[in-house]
Structures are given as structure tokens and as C-alpha cells.
Amino acid sequence: MAHKAKDLLERIKYLEKSIANKKLKVELLTAKAEGGAIRYDKENVQTSCSNFTEQILVDIADLSVEIKEDEEMLDRCISKAYKLIKLLDNIEEQNVLYGYYLDGYTYEMIADKMNYSRREVCRIEDEAIGHLEWLIEK
């Protein structure tokens, strides 16, 4: 069960990036489908755009399902993270974890807000995660 807190927090960052990438793919595929471009593969030449467009629509539908599942997982992870971070006694540790993992701030932005160096923010983050791991194991 080592690193359970860190894994949860990192999962939030991963899911946010994954969702953003999938949404971008949907946008690109939608533009492609609306354009009705003819596709030329290495093995065959497609003279009709209907099969190509159908495949794009299937891909969009699949990605939309994945996005919905990822968003539901993200919501669960965020809920768990809020509850977990709230257990910390140190408000600076809470602020760093909330800021970086839940509010989307960079270390530099957090450092500016808290009047600390980036290095100090990273140290606080490490200590906070260590405290969370200890609380989980308790």
C-alpha cells in the first residue's frame, strides 16, 4: 500500500491530461468528418467518403465513452483527494497539494502566491505526501 496518496494525486494529473487529449482528438475527428475528405491509404484508395466518415463517427463515439468514464473516475479521485488532504494539520501542506493537484497551479504559481521559492514548495509537497502516507497506514 506504499505511495497510495501519491498514486491518487498523480492519477488526477494523468486523468486531466488524458481527458484533454481525448477531447482534442474528438475535435480533430469532428472537423475531419465534417470536411468529408477522401482518404488515401497505402494499401487501397478510398473513392467514397461514407466508409471513412462512418469510421470517424465510430471513433468519436468510442472516445466520447472513454471521456465520460475518465471524467467519472476523475470525479471520484478528486473527491477522495479532497477528503484525504483535509486530514492534514498543516495548512501550508494543504494549500500546496490543493493548488498543484486539484486547482491546476504550477509549482511556480504556488511559490508566488505563498511567497516561497519553488524548491520550498516542492519540499512542502514531499512532506505533505509523506504525512498523507503515514495517515493512510495508521
CNS distance restraints for C-alpha pairs under 8 A (distance, minus, plus):
assign (resid   1 and name CA) (resid 137 and name CA) 7.93 0.50 0.50
assign (resid   2 and name CA) (resid 133 and name CA) 7.32 0.50 0.50
assign (resid   3 and name CA) (resid   7 and name CA) 5.95 0.50 0.50
assign (resid   3 and name CA) (resid 133 and name CA) 6.37 0.50 0.50
assign (resid   4 and name CA) (resid   8 and name CA) 6.19 0.50 0.50
assign (resid   4 and name CA) (resid 133 and name CA) 6.71 0.50 0.50
assign (resid   4 and name CA) (resid 136 and name CA) 7.86 0.50 0.50
assign (resid   5 and name CA) (resid   9 and name CA) 6.27 0.50 0.50
assign (resid   5 and name CA) (resid 129 and name CA) 6.58 0.50 0.50
assign (resid   5 and name CA) (resid 132 and name CA) 6.18 0.50 0.50
assign (resid   5 and name CA) (resid 133 and name CA) 5.82 0.50 0.50
assign (resid   5 and name CA) (resid 136 and name CA) 7.76 0.50 0.50
assign (resid   6 and name CA) (resid  10 and name CA) 5.99 0.50 0.50
assign (resid   6 and name CA) (resid 129 and name CA) 6.36 0.50 0.50
assign (resid   6 and name CA) (resid 133 and name CA) 7.94 0.50 0.50
assign (resid   7 and name CA) (resid  11 and name CA) 5.95 0.50 0.50
assign (resid   8 and name CA) (resid  12 and name CA) 6.59 0.50 0.50
assign (resid   8 and name CA) (resid  77 and name CA) 6.58 0.50 0.50
assign (resid   8 and name CA) (resid  81 and name CA) 7.08 0.50 0.50
assign (resid   9 and name CA) (resid  13 and name CA) 6.87 0.50 0.50
assign (resid   9 and name CA) (resid  77 and name CA) 7.80 0.50 0.50
assign (resid   9 and name CA) (resid  81 and name CA) 6.80 0.50 0.50
assign (resid   9 and name CA) (resid 101 and name CA) 6.15 0.50 0.50
assign (resid  10 and name CA) (resid  14 and name CA) 6.21 0.50 0.50
assign (resid  10 and name CA) (resid 101 and name CA) 7.62 0.50 0.50
assign (resid  11 and name CA) (resid  15 and name CA) 5.97 0.50 0.50
assign (resid  11 and name CA) (resid  77 and name CA) 7.58 0.50 0.50
assign (resid  12 and name CA) (resid  16 and name CA) 6.18 0.50 0.50
assign (resid  12 and name CA) (resid  74 and name CA) 6.09 0.50 0.50
assign (resid  12 and name CA) (resid  77 and name CA) 6.37 0.50 0.50
assign (resid  12 and name CA) (resid  78 and name CA) 6.82 0.50 0.50
assign (resid  12 and name CA) (resid 101 and name CA) 6.88 0.50 0.50
assign (resid  12 and name CA) (resid 102 and name CA) 7.71 0.50 0.50
assign (resid  13 and name CA) (resid  17 and name CA) 6.39 0.50 0.50
assign (resid  13 and name CA) (resid 101 and name CA) 6.52 0.50 0.50
assign (resid  14 and name CA) (resid  18 and name CA) 6.07 0.50 0.50
assign (resid  15 and name CA) (resid  19 and name CA) 5.95 0.50 0.50
assign (resid  15 and name CA) (resid  70 and name CA) 6.48 0.50 0.50
assign (resid  15 and name CA) (resid  71 and name CA) 7.74 0.50 0.50
assign (resid  15 and name CA) (resid  74 and name CA) 6.21 0.50 0.50
assign (resid  16 and name CA) (resid  20 and name CA) 6.22 0.50 0.50
assign (resid  16 and name CA) (resid  74 and name CA) 7.45 0.50 0.50
assign (resid  17 and name CA) (resid  21 and name CA) 6.13 0.50 0.50
assign (resid  18 and name CA) (resid  22 and name CA) 6.16 0.50 0.50
assign (resid  19 and name CA) (resid  23 and name CA) 6.10 0.50 0.50
assign (resid  19 and name CA) (resid  67 and name CA) 5.80 0.50 0.50
assign (resid  19 and name CA) (resid  70 and name CA) 6.67 0.50 0.50
assign (resid  19 and name CA) (resid  71 and name CA) 7.26 0.50 0.50
assign (resid  20 and name CA) (resid  24 and name CA) 6.24 0.50 0.50
assign (resid  21 and name CA) (resid  25 and name CA) 6.29 0.50 0.50
assign (resid  22 and name CA) (resid  26 and name CA) 6.24 0.50 0.50
assign (resid  22 and name CA) (resid  63 and name CA) 6.46 0.50 0.50
assign (resid  22 and name CA) (resid  67 and name CA) 6.73 0.50 0.50
assign (resid  23 and name CA) (resid  27 and name CA) 6.29 0.50 0.50
assign (resid  23 and name CA) (resid  63 and name CA) 7.96 0.50 0.50
assign (resid  23 and name CA) (resid  67 and name CA) 7.44 0.50 0.50
assign (resid  24 and name CA) (resid  28 and name CA) 6.24 0.50 0.50
assign (resid  25 and name CA) (resid  29 and name CA) 6.02 0.50 0.50
assign (resid  26 and name CA) (resid  30 and name CA) 5.93 0.50 0.50
assign (resid  26 and name CA) (resid  60 and name CA) 5.59 0.50 0.50
assign (resid  26 and name CA) (resid  63 and name CA) 6.90 0.50 0.50
assign (resid  26 and name CA) (resid  64 and name CA) 7.65 0.50 0.50
assign (resid  27 and name CA) (resid  31 and name CA) 6.23 0.50 0.50
assign (resid  28 and name CA) (resid  32 and name CA) 6.21 0.50 0.50
assign (resid  29 and name CA) (resid  33 and name CA) 6.07 0.50 0.50
assign (resid  29 and name CA) (resid  56 and name CA) 6.24 0.50 0.50
assign (resid  29 and name CA) (resid  57 and name CA) 7.97 0.50 0.50
assign (resid  29 and name CA) (resid  59 and name CA) 7.98 0.50 0.50
assign (resid  29 and name CA) (resid  60 and name CA) 6.80 0.50 0.50
assign (resid  30 and name CA) (resid  34 and name CA) 6.08 0.50 0.50
assign (resid  30 and name CA) (resid  56 and name CA) 7.70 0.50 0.50
assign (resid  30 and name CA) (resid  57 and name CA) 7.87 0.50 0.50
assign (resid  30 and name CA) (resid  60 and name CA) 7.44 0.50 0.50
assign (resid  31 and name CA) (resid  35 and name CA) 6.07 0.50 0.50
assign (resid  32 and name CA) (resid  36 and name CA) 6.43 0.50 0.50
assign (resid  32 and name CA) (resid  37 and name CA) 6.79 0.50 0.50
assign (resid  32 and name CA) (resid  56 and name CA) 7.91 0.50 0.50
assign (resid  33 and name CA) (resid  37 and name CA) 7.46 0.50 0.50
assign (resid  33 and name CA) (resid  53 and name CA) 5.38 0.50 0.50
assign (resid  33 and name CA) (resid  56 and name CA) 6.36 0.50 0.50
assign (resid  33 and name CA) (resid  57 and name CA) 7.37 0.50 0.50
assign (resid  36 and name CA) (resid  49 and name CA) 6.16 0.50 0.50
assign (resid  36 and name CA) (resid  53 and name CA) 6.84 0.50 0.50
assign (resid  37 and name CA) (resid  49 and name CA) 6.68 0.50 0.50
assign (resid  38 and name CA) (resid  46 and name CA) 6.60 0.50 0.50
assign (resid  38 and name CA) (resid  47 and name CA) 6.62 0.50 0.50
assign (resid  38 and name CA) (resid  48 and name CA) 6.83 0.50 0.50
assign (resid  38 and name CA) (resid  49 and name CA) 5.40 0.50 0.50
assign (resid  38 and name CA) (resid  52 and name CA) 7.58 0.50 0.50
assign (resid  39 and name CA) (resid  45 and name CA) 7.15 0.50 0.50
assign (resid  39 and name CA) (resid  46 and name CA) 5.84 0.50 0.50
assign (resid  39 and name CA) (resid  47 and name CA) 7.85 0.50 0.50
assign (resid  39 and name CA) (resid  49 and name CA) 7.40 0.50 0.50
assign (resid  39 and name CA) (resid  52 and name CA) 7.07 0.50 0.50
assign (resid  40 and name CA) (resid  44 and name CA) 6.83 0.50 0.50
assign (resid  40 and name CA) (resid  45 and name CA) 4.96 0.50 0.50
assign (resid  40 and name CA) (resid  46 and name CA) 5.92 0.50 0.50
assign (resid  41 and name CA) (resid  45 and name CA) 5.91 0.50 0.50
assign (resid  41 and name CA) (resid  46 and name CA) 7.46 0.50 0.50
assign (resid  48 and name CA) (resid  52 and name CA) 7.58 0.50 0.50
assign (resid  49 and name CA) (resid  53 and name CA) 5.87 0.50 0.50
assign (resid  50 and name CA) (resid  54 and name CA) 5.97 0.50 0.50
assign (resid  51 and name CA) (resid  55 and name CA) 6.20 0.50 0.50
assign (resid  52 and name CA) (resid  56 and name CA) 6.31 0.50 0.50
assign (resid  53 and name CA) (resid  57 and name CA) 6.20 0.50 0.50
assign (resid  54 and name CA) (resid  58 and name CA) 6.25 0.50 0.50
assign (resid  55 and name CA) (resid  59 and name CA) 6.14 0.50 0.50
assign (resid  56 and name CA) (resid  60 and name CA) 6.12 0.50 0.50
assign (resid  57 and name CA) (resid  61 and name CA) 6.14 0.50 0.50
assign (resid  58 and name CA) (resid  62 and name CA) 6.15 0.50 0.50
assign (resid  59 and name CA) (resid  63 and name CA) 6.10 0.50 0.50
assign (resid  60 and name CA) (resid  64 and name CA) 6.02 0.50 0.50
assign (resid  61 and name CA) (resid  65 and name CA) 6.36 0.50 0.50
assign (resid  62 and name CA) (resid  66 and name CA) 6.34 0.50 0.50
assign (resid  63 and name CA) (resid  67 and name CA) 6.02 0.50 0.50
assign (resid  64 and name CA) (resid  68 and name CA) 6.22 0.50 0.50
assign (resid  65 and name CA) (resid  69 and name CA) 6.26 0.50 0.50
assign (resid  66 and name CA) (resid  70 and name CA) 6.01 0.50 0.50
assign (resid  67 and name CA) (resid  71 and name CA) 6.00 0.50 0.50
assign (resid  68 and name CA) (resid  72 and name CA) 6.23 0.50 0.50
assign (resid  69 and name CA) (resid  73 and name CA) 6.24 0.50 0.50
assign (resid  70 and name CA) (resid  74 and name CA) 5.98 0.50 0.50
assign (resid  71 and name CA) (resid  75 and name CA) 6.11 0.50 0.50
assign (resid  72 and name CA) (resid  76 and name CA) 6.39 0.50 0.50
assign (resid  73 and name CA) (resid  77 and name CA) 6.17 0.50 0.50
assign (resid  74 and name CA) (resid  78 and name CA) 6.02 0.50 0.50
assign (resid  75 and name CA) (resid  79 and name CA) 6.12 0.50 0.50
assign (resid  76 and name CA) (resid  80 and name CA) 6.25 0.50 0.50
assign (resid  77 and name CA) (resid  81 and name CA) 6.02 0.50 0.50
assign (resid  78 and name CA) (resid  82 and name CA) 6.10 0.50 0.50
assign (resid  78 and name CA) (resid 102 and name CA) 7.05 0.50 0.50
assign (resid  79 and name CA) (resid  83 and name CA) 6.43 0.50 0.50
assign (resid  80 and name CA) (resid  84 and name CA) 6.10 0.50 0.50
assign (resid  81 and name CA) (resid  85 and name CA) 5.92 0.50 0.50
assign (resid  82 and name CA) (resid  86 and name CA) 6.04 0.50 0.50
assign (resid  82 and name CA) (resid  98 and name CA) 7.72 0.50 0.50
assign (resid  83 and name CA) (resid  87 and name CA) 6.83 0.50 0.50
assign (resid  84 and name CA) (resid  88 and name CA) 7.58 0.50 0.50
assign (resid  84 and name CA) (resid 132 and name CA) 7.21 0.50 0.50
assign (resid  85 and name CA) (resid  94 and name CA) 5.88 0.50 0.50
assign (resid  85 and name CA) (resid  97 and name CA) 7.23 0.50 0.50
assign (resid  85 and name CA) (resid  98 and name CA) 7.54 0.50 0.50
assign (resid  85 and name CA) (resid 132 and name CA) 7.36 0.50 0.50
assign (resid  86 and name CA) (resid  94 and name CA) 6.91 0.50 0.50
assign (resid  87 and name CA) (resid 132 and name CA) 7.92 0.50 0.50
assign (resid  88 and name CA) (resid  93 and name CA) 7.20 0.50 0.50
assign (resid  88 and name CA) (resid  94 and name CA) 6.45 0.50 0.50
assign (resid  88 and name CA) (resid 128 and name CA) 7.56 0.50 0.50
assign (resid  88 and name CA) (resid 131 and name CA) 7.35 0.50 0.50
assign (resid  88 and name CA) (resid 132 and name CA) 7.12 0.50 0.50
assign (resid  90 and name CA) (resid  94 and name CA) 6.44 0.50 0.50
assign (resid  91 and name CA) (resid  95 and name CA) 6.06 0.50 0.50
assign (resid  92 and name CA) (resid  96 and name CA) 6.18 0.50 0.50
assign (resid  92 and name CA) (resid 124 and name CA) 7.46 0.50 0.50
assign (resid  93 and name CA) (resid  97 and name CA) 6.26 0.50 0.50
assign (resid  93 and name CA) (resid 124 and name CA) 5.88 0.50 0.50
assign (resid  93 and name CA) (resid 125 and name CA) 6.37 0.50 0.50
assign (resid  93 and name CA) (resid 127 and name CA) 7.59 0.50 0.50
assign (resid  93 and name CA) (resid 128 and name CA) 5.18 0.50 0.50
assign (resid  94 and name CA) (resid  98 and name CA) 5.92 0.50 0.50
assign (resid  94 and name CA) (resid 128 and name CA) 7.48 0.50 0.50
assign (resid  95 and name CA) (resid  99 and name CA) 5.76 0.50 0.50
assign (resid  96 and name CA) (resid 100 and name CA) 6.01 0.50 0.50
assign (resid  96 and name CA) (resid 110 and name CA) 6.76 0.50 0.50
assign (resid  96 and name CA) (resid 121 and name CA) 6.86 0.50 0.50
assign (resid  96 and name CA) (resid 124 and name CA) 7.17 0.50 0.50
assign (resid  96 and name CA) (resid 125 and name CA) 6.20 0.50 0.50
assign (resid  97 and name CA) (resid 101 and name CA) 5.65 0.50 0.50
assign (resid  97 and name CA) (resid 102 and name CA) 7.25 0.50 0.50
assign (resid  97 and name CA) (resid 125 and name CA) 6.45 0.50 0.50
assign (resid  97 and name CA) (resid 128 and name CA) 7.56 0.50 0.50
assign (resid  98 and name CA) (resid 102 and name CA) 4.98 0.50 0.50
assign (resid  98 and name CA) (resid 103 and name CA) 6.09 0.50 0.50
assign (resid  99 and name CA) (resid 103 and name CA) 4.77 0.50 0.50
assign (resid  99 and name CA) (resid 104 and name CA) 6.24 0.50 0.50
assign (resid  99 and name CA) (resid 105 and name CA) 5.37 0.50 0.50
assign (resid  99 and name CA) (resid 106 and name CA) 7.88 0.50 0.50
assign (resid  99 and name CA) (resid 110 and name CA) 6.68 0.50 0.50
assign (resid 100 and name CA) (resid 104 and name CA) 5.35 0.50 0.50
assign (resid 100 and name CA) (resid 105 and name CA) 4.90 0.50 0.50
assign (resid 100 and name CA) (resid 106 and name CA) 6.00 0.50 0.50
assign (resid 100 and name CA) (resid 107 and name CA) 6.76 0.50 0.50
assign (resid 100 and name CA) (resid 110 and name CA) 7.50 0.50 0.50
assign (resid 101 and name CA) (resid 105 and name CA) 7.67 0.50 0.50
assign (resid 105 and name CA) (resid 109 and name CA) 5.87 0.50 0.50
assign (resid 105 and name CA) (resid 110 and name CA) 6.41 0.50 0.50
assign (resid 106 and name CA) (resid 110 and name CA) 6.34 0.50 0.50
assign (resid 107 and name CA) (resid 111 and name CA) 6.04 0.50 0.50
assign (resid 107 and name CA) (resid 118 and name CA) 5.86 0.50 0.50
assign (resid 107 and name CA) (resid 121 and name CA) 6.60 0.50 0.50
assign (resid 107 and name CA) (resid 122 and name CA) 7.29 0.50 0.50
assign (resid 108 and name CA) (resid 112 and name CA) 6.19 0.50 0.50
assign (resid 108 and name CA) (resid 117 and name CA) 7.80 0.50 0.50
assign (resid 108 and name CA) (resid 118 and name CA) 5.64 0.50 0.50
assign (resid 109 and name CA) (resid 113 and name CA) 6.26 0.50 0.50
assign (resid 110 and name CA) (resid 114 and name CA) 6.06 0.50 0.50
assign (resid 110 and name CA) (resid 118 and name CA) 7.92 0.50 0.50
assign (resid 110 and name CA) (resid 121 and name CA) 7.23 0.50 0.50
assign (resid 111 and name CA) (resid 115 and name CA) 5.61 0.50 0.50
assign (resid 111 and name CA) (resid 116 and name CA) 4.69 0.50 0.50
assign (resid 111 and name CA) (resid 117 and name CA) 5.42 0.50 0.50
assign (resid 111 and name CA) (resid 118 and name CA) 5.39 0.50 0.50
assign (resid 111 and name CA) (resid 120 and name CA) 7.80 0.50 0.50
assign (resid 111 and name CA) (resid 121 and name CA) 6.05 0.50 0.50
assign (resid 112 and name CA) (resid 116 and name CA) 6.51 0.50 0.50
assign (resid 112 and name CA) (resid 117 and name CA) 7.67 0.50 0.50
assign (resid 116 and name CA) (resid 120 and name CA) 6.04 0.50 0.50
assign (resid 116 and name CA) (resid 121 and name CA) 6.63 0.50 0.50
assign (resid 117 and name CA) (resid 121 and name CA) 6.44 0.50 0.50
assign (resid 118 and name CA) (resid 122 and name CA) 6.29 0.50 0.50
assign (resid 119 and name CA) (resid 123 and name CA) 6.24 0.50 0.50
assign (resid 120 and name CA) (resid 124 and name CA) 6.16 0.50 0.50
assign (resid 121 and name CA) (resid 125 and name CA) 6.13 0.50 0.50
assign (resid 122 and name CA) (resid 126 and name CA) 6.20 0.50 0.50
assign (resid 123 and name CA) (resid 127 and name CA) 6.23 0.50 0.50
assign (resid 124 and name CA) (resid 128 and name CA) 6.00 0.50 0.50
assign (resid 125 and name CA) (resid 129 and name CA) 6.15 0.50 0.50
assign (resid 126 and name CA) (resid 130 and name CA) 6.17 0.50 0.50
assign (resid 127 and name CA) (resid 131 and name CA) 6.18 0.50 0.50
assign (resid 128 and name CA) (resid 132 and name CA) 6.18 0.50 0.50
assign (resid 129 and name CA) (resid 133 and name CA) 6.12 0.50 0.50
assign (resid 130 and name CA) (resid 134 and name CA) 6.23 0.50 0.50
assign (resid 131 and name CA) (resid 135 and name CA) 6.18 0.50 0.50
assign (resid 132 and name CA) (resid 136 and name CA) 6.16 0.50 0.50
assign (resid 133 and name CA) (resid 137 and name CA) 6.25 0.50 0.50
assign (resid 134 and name CA) (resid 138 and name CA) 6.14 0.50 0.50
